[in-house]
Amino acid sequence: MTELTATVVDALRQAFTAAGYTVEGVAERLGPQANSALARNETTLAGRRTGSGDALDTMIRLFLLQRAVPESLVTQAFPGIDLVALGIVDSTGEALLDIRPYAEDGREWWVVADLTPGLDGRREAMRSDYVLGIAPASLSLIHLTVPIKAERALDIGTGCGIQSLHLADRVNQVVATDVNPRALQLARWTAALNRVDLDVRSGSLFEPVRGERFDLIVSNPPYVISPGDGRLTYRETGFAGDSVVEQLVRQAPYHLTEGGWCQLLANWTCVRGEDWRDRIAGWTGDRSAWAVQREQLDPAEYVELWLRDAGLHGSPEYTARYDAWLRWLDDQDVEAIGMGWITLHNVAGSLDAEEWPYEIERPIGPHVLRRFERSEGLPDDLTGQHLVVADDVIQETSGQPGAEDPASIVLRRQRGMRRAEQADTVLAGFVGACDGDLSVGQILAALADLLEQPLENVLREYLPQVRRLVVEGFLDY
Ligand SMILES: C[S@@+](CC[C@H](N)C(=O)[O-])C[C@H]1O[C@@H](n2cnc3c(N)ncnc32)[C@H](O)[C@@H]1O
């Protein structure tokens, strides 16, 4: 594969723009039903809607439906560009790469990756250097990334370059790394097509940036915990167990500026007799960090998930691979695998780790930033603070019909992590009184009077709960 020259980039951009090859343009051409079917990897309906032979149909058929297009139509759609010589289309008129429009946050890009496998249920073996396109996990990391403006950012395991596109919008210099030469090439193409200045480097984890520091490091690393046979570079590396994530977390502080951020998607092993929180706390050390386990799978569920992802379900080797993988996990005392995210803020602190499998707001990045600011910045003594209940908090009460008091009160946030906190009538009364007028100390003193309890008891019981409500954004200060 060659580099894209400025002339070719201009011509490709011109062709895509002229055809209306944008997310909206494709959606309009296909209509909602065919577009949704295509998102489920079904091309039949989209095939019906794209027979006109115009440039947009050609692009959709080539790249999104993976259908052969006659040479004359390809030439019409891409005037002056030799897609065969560039290695984008083969001599039979079939695409060799996936180039698709992608939009987020009011921005439009084109992303270059390998062809989506498994369209229309086809079972295809993936090449070991397969370069993943925009996957659900890619979007999760994009939505997790804290929205800071900064000088330098690092995208480890860049793949098709999707994270770097987003980073380039808010930092001056982006370095993208990968061990897969094909990924490095496609990331360069993605960057070039979008006129993003990307410093693409080859090497494992932090090797290519030895001695350098960044304000923001993001990685959707190859975290699949597997015995390493049939390796796919986009998801497995040959690192033992979850050590690829461990290495990233442990080394991040040496590559972050003071106050810099490292955000990872991760899988971690839950080993018999060990709390997964302690395992991650061992990696984050004395840094301020937050780990969220979004899902936990038992070993069998985990093996099934990733064998299916590799297109091996139903293949002759399936049961043997399943059995070997399970045995391998069992030999290492793995009783479950946690899947989630880790954010490390390079300031002194400790790890906060939790399970949160519920729906959250997307993007969650702004809320992640705000939560760190609150948990790190709140004064030790909250009594002088004037708090205000956040706009998105609702109170849910339940109990027997006709009962004087509710049996249960839940305060629920509708934004961010969409937390729900159980509250007794005192705490609910406290939150209700938080309109910024009285201080925390004054409200709690009034409640102590009302309850006829010593103020120190009320402070001891409720101040930690108030702190938690502030950190979780129920109360603003
Ligand atoms: C799951 S893909 C993520 C791609 C892209 N960043 C995204 O968010 O969709 C993981 C990437 O890490 C790369 N990779 C594998 N082993 C690596 C290593 N040791 N160091 C750096 N990158 C690696 C793979 O080639 C692949 O491109």
The ligand as an SDF file (V2000), in Angstrom:
LIG
                    3D

 27 29  0  0  0  0  0  0  0  0999 V2000
   -9.1650   -2.9810   19.8650 C   0  0  0  0  0  0  0  0  0  0  0  0
   -8.0850   -2.2670   18.6760 S   0  0  0  0  0  0  0  0  0  0  0  0
   -8.4320   -0.5550   18.9450 C   0  0  0  0  0  0  0  0  0  0  0  0
   -8.4000    0.2790   17.7130 C   0  0  0  0  0  0  0  0  0  0  0  0
   -8.8440    1.7290   17.8650 C   0  0  0  0  0  0  0  0  0  0  0  0
   -7.9460    2.4650   18.7190 N   0  0  0  0  0  0  0  0  0  0  0  0
  -10.2610    1.8500   18.3710 C   0  0  0  0  0  0  0  0  0  0  0  0
  -10.4740    2.4880   19.4090 O   0  0  0  0  0  0  0  0  0  0  0  0
  -11.1570    1.2870   17.7590 O   0  0  0  0  0  0  0  0  0  0  0  0
   -6.4870   -2.4740   19.4650 C   0  0  0  0  0  0  0  0  0  0  0  0
   -5.3040   -1.9860   18.6600 C   0  0  0  0  0  0  0  0  0  0  0  0
   -4.1070   -2.2080   19.4270 O   0  0  0  0  0  0  0  0  0  0  0  0
   -3.0790   -2.6490   18.5700 C   0  0  0  0  0  0  0  0  0  0  0  0
   -2.0680   -3.3830   19.3670 N   0  0  0  0  0  0  0  0  0  0  0  0
   -1.9680   -4.7110   19.5960 C   0  0  0  0  0  0  0  0  0  0  0  0
   -0.9240   -4.9650   20.4050 N   0  0  0  0  0  0  0  0  0  0  0  0
   -0.3560   -3.7800   20.7070 C   0  0  0  0  0  0  0  0  0  0  0  0
    0.7660   -3.3940   21.4850 C   0  0  0  0  0  0  0  0  0  0  0  0
    1.4880   -4.2830   22.1510 N   0  0  0  0  0  0  0  0  0  0  0  0
    1.0720   -2.0720   21.5520 N   0  0  0  0  0  0  0  0  0  0  0  0
    0.3380   -1.1410   20.8880 C   0  0  0  0  0  0  0  0  0  0  0  0
   -0.7340   -1.4600   20.1380 N   0  0  0  0  0  0  0  0  0  0  0  0
   -1.0700   -2.7620   20.0380 C   0  0  0  0  0  0  0  0  0  0  0  0
   -3.7900   -3.4990   17.5410 C   0  0  0  0  0  0  0  0  0  0  0  0
   -3.0220   -3.6330   16.3690 O   0  0  0  0  0  0  0  0  0  0  0  0
   -5.0940   -2.7040   17.3520 C   0  0  0  0  0  0  0  0  0  0  0  0
   -4.9510   -1.7560   16.3230 O   0  0  0  0  0  0  0  0  0  0  0  0
  1  2  1  0
  2  3  1  0
  2 10  1  0
  3  4  1  0
  4  5  1  0
  5  6  1  0
  5  7  1  0
  7  8  2  0
  7  9  1  0
 10 11  1  0
 11 12  1  0
 11 26  1  0
 12 13  1  0
 13 14  1  0
 13 24  1  0
 14 15  1  0
 14 23  1  0
 15 16  2  0
 16 17  1  0
 17 18  1  0
 17 23  2  0
 18 19  1  0
 18 20  2  0
 20 21  1  0
 21 22  2  0
 22 23  1  0
 24 25  1  0
 24 26  1  0
 26 27  1  0
M  CHG  2   2   1   9  -1
M  END
$$$$
